[in-house]
Amino acid sequence: MNYEQALNFIHSLDKFGSRPGLDRVQKLFDAVPDVLDQSFIHVAGTNGKGSVCAVLSSALRQAGYKTGLFISPYITDFRERIQIDNEMISGGELIEAVEHFKPILERLNSDGVIITEFELLTVMSFWIFKRHSCDVIVCEVGMGGLLDSTNLIPSPLCSVITRVDLDHTAVLGDTIEEIAAQKAGIIKQGSVTVTAAQRREAYAVIEATARKKNNKLYRGEDTELTVTETGADGTRLIYRGTDMLLPLVGAHQIDNLRCALAAVEALNAERDFSITPGNIRDGLIEIKHPARFERLRQAPDTVLDGAHNPNGLSSFAEAVRSFYPDGEKTLIIGMLADKDSTSLYLLKGLFDRIIATDIDNPRALPAEELAERLIGTAPCIEVINSPQKAYDKALTYGGDIFICGSLYLASELRPYIINNKAAPQTKAAE
């Protein structure tokens, strides 16, 4: 089996879709039961999971802990989803893992147990981390929490819940309380819970669940830090007497950082970890977190963001308003049909034109339908079905270009933009 064949096998399972529930993945875990006997930090939430995981993984590595990182989705390389000490696993390791699990899946399939792509990835990543003898694994939930395939983790070092907002409403519920209950489903008996700043309704659910499960609760909003400078390249701040730079843009990233720092404080106080402010500072420097208000080019600027739900779009809009108040601006947007597009009004008045485009995903919202929902948000609404052609057209307008709506769109456009010679490339993108 070569690398392409391994990827094709994994992606062949995507046709089974996302099906919340633990019965199937439990049977897959039963084939490799020892992989659950590891130390996990389990991270759920609607927005900010990736940023919090990036901060925690980098800080842990700087503190000398061998760290596994399981995230989703990827932006440019599938192996981004499974990392060790912030480095993607090799192609050979992915091939070896697929060859190990392929006969197991075939046996389960013959018994009528159909494993999905994300279920395989979850178990396979844990198996790889076990083989590498990782000290700690930072594990991002795929969807929700309670019924997510990662939720067979027995008792994590701590359960982290980032900002809760409306998303995946068809699966998780259409109220903040219902969604918060799904996220809080990762809280295990007698462990430790960390939460980002939340709406009152979400916090009430998280706090009640933590109390019921006898968890000590740490709150990101209680983390003391001082912001000294903000800009389009990040935020400079002081935490526990140490000056550091957070290379993630926007006020919402400060909330994410507070959540991650609260998790560090919980690990130090409750789990006997030794992570210093210096470790955190050095970890922040090395963070690479694509498609989070990421400036890929300058003159004109091209900014890529994965905002796709109300809270994400609100944060994206605020960052555009704060760091790009003047000049001509074009937005390229593509969304999935199961996302809450009622928040598109948040984009009103920010852009001279908006180009609706398609995403190469069976769940995509057709660009024409998206354009109809965008009417009134900008003076000019265009439809260009090809994302690459949409970017080429946006370049002809001469102003700054912004891209948001889905990480699937980011995944398609990011390598194209970086390799496109029509605009100069920044050092950060190289």
C-alpha positions in Angstrom: 0.0 0.0 0.0 1.3 3.4 -0.9 0.4 6.8 0.7 -2.3 7.7 -1.9 -3.9 4.3 -1.5 -3.9 4.8 2.3 -5.6 8.1 2.0 -8.1 6.7 -0.5 -9.1 4.0 1.9 -9.6 6.5 4.7 -11.7 8.8 2.5 -13.7 5.9 1.2 -15.3 5.8 4.7 -16.5 9.4 4.3 -19.5 8.1 2.4 -21.0 6.8 5.6 -21.1 10.4 6.9 -21.1 11.7 10.4 -23.2 9.5 12.7 -23.1 10.5 16.4 -23.0 7.5 18.8 -20.4 5.4 20.6 -21.5 1.8 19.9 -19.6 1.4 16.6 -16.4 3.1 17.7 -16.5 1.1 21.0 -16.2 -2.1 18.9 -13.2 -0.6 17.1 -11.6 0.4 20.4 -12.2 -3.2 21.6 -9.7 -4.3 19.0 -6.9 -2.1 20.5 -8.1 -1.5 24.1 -4.8 -0.4 25.5 -4.9 2.9 23.4 -7.4 4.4 25.9 -4.9 3.9 28.7 -3.1 7.3 28.1 -3.2 10.8 29.5 -5.6 13.1 27.6 -6.7 16.7 27.6 -10.1 16.6 26.0 -11.2 19.8 24.2 -14.8 20.5 23.1 -16.7 23.7 22.2 -18.1 25.5 19.2 -15.4 28.1 18.5 -11.7 28.3 19.6 -11.0 24.5 19.9 -8.2 24.6 17.4 -6.6 27.7 18.9 -6.7 26.3 22.5 -5.3 23.0 21.3 -2.5 24.8 19.5 -1.5 26.8 22.6 -1.7 23.7 24.9 0.3 21.5 22.6 3.0 24.1 22.1 3.3 24.9 25.8 3.4 21.2 26.8 6.2 20.5 24.2 8.2 23.5 25.5 7.9 22.1 29.0 9.4 18.8 27.9 6.3 16.7 27.6 6.1 14.4 24.5 2.8 15.6 23.2 0.3 14.1 20.8 -2.2 16.3 19.0 -5.4 15.2 17.3 -7.4 17.9 15.5 -9.8 18.4 12.7 -10.2 19.3 10.0 -7.0 19.8 8.2 -6.1 22.7 5.9 -3.5 21.7 3.5 -2.2 18.2 4.5 -4.2 15.4 5.9 -1.5 14.5 8.3 -2.1 17.8 10.2 -4.8 15.9 12.0 -2.3 13.7 13.8 0.8 15.4 15.2 3.5 14.5 17.7 5.4 17.4 19.3 3.8 19.7 16.7 5.1 17.7 13.8 2.9 15.8 11.4 3.3 12.0 11.4 5.2 10.6 8.4 3.5 9.2 5.4 4.9 5.8 6.3 3.3 5.9 9.7 -0.1 6.7 8.2 0.3 3.7 5.8 1.3 1.4 8.6 -1.7 2.5 10.7 -4.1 1.9 7.8 -2.6 -1.5 7.0 -3.1 -2.4 10.7 -6.7 -1.3 10.9 -8.0 -2.3 7.4 -8.5 -6.0 8.2 -10.1 -5.0 11.5 -12.6 -2.8 9.7 -13.3 -5.5 7.2 -14.0 -7.9 10.0 -16.4 -5.5 11.6 -18.0 -4.7 8.3 -18.7 -8.4 7.8 -20.5 -8.3 11.2 -22.6 -5.4 10.1 -20.6 -2.7 11.9 -19.9 0.2 9.5 -17.1 2.5 10.8 -17.0 6.1 9.6 -13.9 8.1 8.6 -13.8 10.1 11.8 -14.2 7.0 14.0 -11.3 5.3 12.3 -9.2 8.5 12.6 -9.9 8.7 16.3 -8.8 5.2 17.1 -6.0 5.2 14.7 -4.5 8.4 16.1 -4.7 7.1 19.7 -2.9 3.9 18.4 -0.1 6.0 16.9 0.3 8.1 20.0 0.5 4.9 22.1 3.3 3.6 19.9 5.2 6.8 20.4 4.7 6.7 24.2 3.3 10.2 24.3 3.2 11.8 27.8 0.0 13.6 27.1 -2.5 13.9 24.2 -4.4 17.0 23.3 -7.6 15.7 21.7 -10.1 17.9 19.9 -13.7 16.8 19.7 -15.1 16.3 16.2 -18.7 17.3 16.8 -20.6 18.0 20.0 -19.0 15.9 22.7 -21.4 13.6 24.4 -21.8 11.3 21.4 -18.5 12.1 19.7 -16.2 9.2 19.0 -13.5 10.7 21.1 -15.7 10.5 24.2 -14.7 7.0 25.1 -11.7 8.6 26.8 -12.3 7.3 30.4 -11.0 10.1 32.6 -9.0 13.0 31.1 -6.4 15.1 32.9 -8.9 17.8 32.3 -12.0 18.5 30.1 -11.8 21.9 28.3 -14.9 23.6 26.9 -14.3 26.6 24.6 -16.9 29.1 23.6 -20.3 27.5 23.0 -22.5 28.9 20.2 -25.1 27.7 17.7 -23.7 25.2 15.2 -24.6 21.8 13.9 -28.1 22.6 15.1 -29.7 19.7 13.2 -27.6 17.3 15.3 -26.8 19.0 18.6 -30.0 21.0 19.2 -31.2 24.5 18.4 -30.7 26.2 21.7 -27.5 27.2 23.5 -28.6 25.1 26.5 -29.0 22.0 24.3 -25.7 22.5 22.6 -23.9 23.2 25.9 -25.2 19.9 27.3 -23.6 18.1 24.4 -20.3 19.8 24.9 -20.4 19.2 28.7 -20.9 15.5 27.9 -17.1 15.2 27.9 -16.9 15.9 31.6 -16.1 12.8 33.5 -16.6 11.8 37.1 -13.9 13.1 39.5 -11.8 15.0 36.9 -11.2 18.7 36.3 -13.1 21.0 34.0 -11.9 24.2 32.3 -14.3 26.6 30.6 -13.8 29.7 28.4 -16.0 32.7 29.1 -19.5 31.6 28.2 -23.0 33.0 27.7 -25.0 32.7 31.0 -27.1 29.9 29.6 -24.1 27.8 28.5 -22.2 28.4 31.7 -25.1 27.3 33.8 -25.2 23.9 32.0 -21.4 23.5 32.3 -21.2 24.5 35.9 -24.1 22.2 36.9 -22.5 19.2 35.0 -19.1 19.8 36.6 -20.7 20.0 40.0 -22.7 16.8 39.4 -19.5 15.0 38.3 -17.5 16.3 41.2 -15.1 18.3 39.0 -13.2 21.3 40.1 -14.0 24.1 37.7 -11.5 26.6 36.3 -12.7 29.6 34.3 -10.8 31.3 31.6 -12.2 34.7 32.5 -10.4 34.4 35.9 -7.0 34.1 34.2 -5.1 37.4 34.9 -3.2 38.9 32.0 -2.5 42.3 30.6 -2.8 43.2 26.9 -0.2 45.8 26.0 -0.5 46.0 22.2 -2.8 44.6 19.5 -2.4 44.6 15.7 -3.0 42.6 12.5 0.0 40.4 13.4 -1.2 39.4 16.9 -1.4 40.6 20.5 1.4 41.4 22.9 0.6 40.7 26.6 2.0 40.1 30.0 1.1 36.9 31.9 2.6 36.3 35.4 5.3 38.9 34.8 6.4 37.4 31.4 6.0 39.4 28.2 4.8 37.3 25.3 3.3 37.6 21.8 0.2 35.7 20.8 0.4 35.4 17.0 -3.3 34.8 16.6 -5.3 37.9 15.6 -8.5 39.3 17.2 -10.0 39.9 20.6 -11.6 36.5 20.6 -8.2 34.9 20.6 -7.5 36.6 23.9 -10.5 34.7 25.3 -9.1 31.5 23.8 -5.7 32.2 25.3 -7.3 32.7 28.7 -9.0 29.4 28.4 -5.8 27.6 27.5 -3.9 29.3 30.3 -6.6 28.3 32.8 -6.1 24.7 31.6 -2.3 25.1 32.2 -3.0 26.4 35.7 -5.3 23.4 36.3 -2.7 21.0 35.1 -0.1 22.5 37.3 -2.3 22.7 40.4 -4.3 19.5 40.1 -2.1 17.1 38.0 1.5 18.0 39.2 2.6 19.4 35.8 5.3 21.9 35.6 4.6 24.4 32.8 6.2 27.8 33.3 5.2 31.2 31.8 8.5 30.9 29.9 7.3 27.6 28.4 4.1 29.3 27.4 5.9 32.3 25.8 8.2 30.0 23.8 5.3 27.9 22.8 3.3 30.8 21.5 6.2 31.9 19.3 6.1 28.6 17.4 2.3 28.4 16.9 1.2 27.8 13.3 -2.6 27.8 13.1 -3.7 28.3 9.5 -7.0 30.0 8.5 -7.4 31.9 11.7 -7.4 35.5 10.4 -4.2 34.5 8.7 -2.5 37.1 6.5 -1.1 35.2 3.5 -0.1 38.1 1.3 0.5 41.8 1.5 -0.2 44.7 -1.0 -2.9 43.8 -1.4 -3.5 41.9 1.8 -5.2 38.5 1.6 -6.6 37.3 4.9 -7.9 33.8 5.4 -10.3 32.8 8.1 -12.5 29.8 8.9 -15.4 31.7 10.4 -18.6 30.0 9.6 -21.1 30.3 12.6 -22.5 33.3 14.5 -19.7 33.7 17.0 -17.0 33.1 14.5 -18.5 35.5 12.0 -18.9 38.1 14.7 -15.2 37.8 15.7 -14.1 37.9 12.0 -16.2 41.0 11.4 -14.8 42.7 14.5 -11.2 41.9 13.4 -11.9 43.3 9.9 -13.4 46.5 11.4 -10.5 46.9 13.8 -7.5 46.2 11.6 -8.8 47.2 8.1 -11.1 50.2 8.7 -10.1 51.9 5.4 -9.6 50.9 1.8 -11.4 48.8 -0.7 -12.2 45.3 0.4 -13.6 42.2 -1.3 -14.9 39.1 0.5 -14.9 35.5 -0.9 -17.3 33.3 1.0 -18.5 29.7 0.7 -20.5 27.8 3.3 -21.9 24.4 4.1 -25.7 24.0 4.0 -25.9 22.8 7.6 -24.3 25.9 9.0 -26.4 28.7 10.5 -26.3 31.4 7.8 -28.7 33.7 9.6 -25.6 35.5 11.0 -24.5 36.7 7.6 -26.0 40.1 8.5 -22.8 40.6 10.6 -20.9 41.2 7.4 -23.1 44.2 6.4 -21.2 47.3 5.6 -17.7 45.8 5.8 -17.0 45.0 2.1 -17.4 46.7 -1.2 -18.3 43.4 -2.8 -18.9 39.8 -1.8 -18.2 36.9 -4.0 -20.2 33.7 -3.2 -18.5 30.5 -4.3 -18.9 26.8 -4.1 -17.1 24.3 -1.8 -16.1 20.8 -3.0 -18.2 19.0 -0.4 -21.5 17.2 -0.7 -22.9 19.3 2.2 -22.0 22.6 0.4 -24.6 25.4 0.1 -24.8 26.3 -3.6 -23.2 29.6 -4.4 -26.3 30.9 -6.0 -28.4 30.2 -2.9 -25.7 31.7 -0.7 -25.7 34.9 -2.8 -29.4 35.3 -2.3 -28.9 35.1 1.5 -26.2 37.8 1.2 -28.4 40.3 -0.5 -28.2 43.6 1.4 -24.8 42.9 3.1 -22.7 44.6 0.4 -23.3 47.0 -2.6 -22.3 44.2 -5.0 -22.9 40.5 -4.7 -21.3 38.2 -7.3 -21.4 34.4 -7.9 -18.2 32.7 -9.2 -18.6 29.0 -8.7 -14.9 28.2 -8.8 -13.0 29.3 -5.6 -9.8 29.8 -7.5 -11.5 31.8 -10.2 -13.2 33.8 -7.5 -9.7 34.7 -6.0 -8.3 35.6 -9.4 -11.3 37.9 -10.0 -10.9 39.5 -6.6 -7.2 40.3 -7.4 -8.4 42.4 -10.3 -10.2 44.8 -8.0 -6.9 45.9 -6.4 -8.1 46.1 -2.7 -7.6 43.8 0.2 -9.1 40.3 -0.1 -10.8 38.3 2.7 -11.9 34.7 2.7 -14.3 33.1 5.2 -17.2 30.7 5.5 -15.7 27.2 5.8 -12.4 25.5 6.6 -13.1 23.4 3.5 -12.9 26.6 1.4 -9.7 27.5 3.3 -8.2 24.1 2.5 -8.8 24.6 -1.2 -7.7 28.2 -1.5 -4.7 28.4 0.9 -2.2 26.5 -1.2 -3.4 28.2 -4.4 -3.0 31.7 -2.9 0.5 30.9 -1.5 1.7 29.6 -4.8 -0.1 32.3 -6.9 2.5 34.7 -8.4 -0.1 37.5 -9.0 0.7 39.1 -5.6 3.9 39.3 -3.5 4.2 36.7 -0.8 4.9 37.5 2.9 7.6 35.8 4.9 4.9 34.4 7.3 3.3 32.5 4.4 6.6 31.0 3.1 
